[in-house]
Amino acid sequence: MVLLKIAAVFGMGMAVGVMYRIPRQLLFAASLVGVAAWLVFYFAVSNKMNIIFGSFLASLTVGFIAELLARRLRKPATVFTTPGFIPLVPGREAYTTMLHMVRGEYIEGVALGMQTLLIAGAIAFGIFLSATIYRLVINYRLEGGVSHAGKN
């Protein structure tokens, strides 16, 4: 069953890549970023971690792998980030939130809506944090490990 889900995530990454016109030679790598992210999420949640924290860890994975591939292949990181985070988007939760609201189940709707917003925020923050840390490390290495702050 897990292999079927991995294949589905890979196919989703390919479809998103085609939809966003990612160059053909990069589609495979971009789809693998999505698979890696989903695997991190799957192992985090199946090991009793919070779904929000699992989404954060998976988005960190997306960000770091996307930055590494971007540097290695000399392409923008967004080429790899976009297909990478799509499998993490809480679409089912957003749909269920709206369903609760339409049915008048406001308490359940608000609770699930908050969780959905926290998941989306965790995904965004994870990608932001990984890109920031990666660039700080690269700049530190390029400068020879010396801070140039305060020099005129």
Secondary structure, DSSP 8 states (H G I E B T S, - for coil): -HHHHHHHHHHHHHHHHHHTT--GGGHHHHHHHHHHHHHHHHHHHHTT--HHHHHHHHHHHHHHHHHHHHHHHTS-THHHHHHHHGGG--HHHHHHHHHHHHTT-HHHHHHHHHHHHHHHHHHHHHHHHHHHHHHHHHHHHHTTT---TT--
